[in-house]
């Protein structure tokens, strides 16, 4: 039986968790070591600057929109730095 949608990560428009935010949910409970792959829509991939994990989601790999660069960080991540700021297409979030 599928669990109710669970908040996995909270995205923020600005560094240090500022500006507009959005919660991304998963349909199978909180993160485990396999985690979730989150493909951001065009709006968020162009404005995301920081993120917070929820539940057991404490580690993320951020891949840029071109899918040719990625960095991994423990959550929360207050700033993505110059290469990923306003340039994240995929977030792989998991428990580590």
Residue pairs with C-beta under 8 A, 6 or more apart in sequence:
2 27
2 28
3 27
3 28
3 29
5 25
5 26
5 27
6 25
6 26
6 28
6 29
6 30
6 54
6 55
7 23
7 24
7 25
7 54
7 55
8 24
8 25
8 26
8 30
8 31
8 36
8 38
8 53
8 54
8 55
8 57
8 93
9 23
9 24
9 38
9 51
9 52
9 53
9 54
9 57
9 60
9 75
9 91
9 93
10 17
10 21
10 22
10 23
10 24
10 51
10 52
10 54
11 21
11 22
11 23
11 24
11 40
11 44
11 48
11 50
11 51
12 18
12 19
12 20
12 21
12 48
12 49
12 50
12 51
12 52
13 19
13 20
13 21
13 47
13 48
13 49
14 49
14 50
15 49
15 50
15 78
15 79
15 80
15 85
16 50
16 78
16 79
17 50
17 52
17 76
17 78
18 50
19 47
19 49
20 47
22 44
23 54
24 38
24 91
26 36
29 55
30 54
30 55
30 56
30 57
30 95
31 53
31 55
31 56
31 57
31 58
31 93
31 94
31 95
32 56
32 94
32 95
33 94
33 95
33 96
34 94
35 57
35 59
35 92
35 93
35 94
35 95
36 57
36 92
36 93
36 94
37 90
37 91
37 92
38 90
38 91
38 92
38 93
39 89
39 90
40 48
40 88
40 89
40 90
40 91
44 88
45 65
45 87
45 88
45 89
46 86
46 87
47 86
48 80
48 86
48 88
49 79
49 80
49 85
49 86
50 76
50 77
50 78
50 79
50 80
51 60
51 75
51 76
51 77
51 91
52 75
52 76
52 77
53 59
53 60
53 75
53 76
53 93
56 95
57 75
57 93
57 94
57 95
58 74
58 75
58 95
58 96
59 72
59 73
59 74
59 75
59 93
59 94
59 95
59 96
60 72
60 73
60 75
60 77
60 91
60 92
60 93
60 94
61 70
61 71
61 72
61 91
61 92
62 70
62 71
62 72
62 73
62 77
62 80
62 84
62 88
62 90
62 91
63 69
63 70
63 88
63 89
63 90
63 91
63 92
64 70
64 83
64 84
64 87
64 88
64 89
65 87
65 88
65 89
66 89
67 89
67 90
69 83
69 84
71 80
71 81
71 83
71 84
74 96
75 93
79 85
80 87
80 88
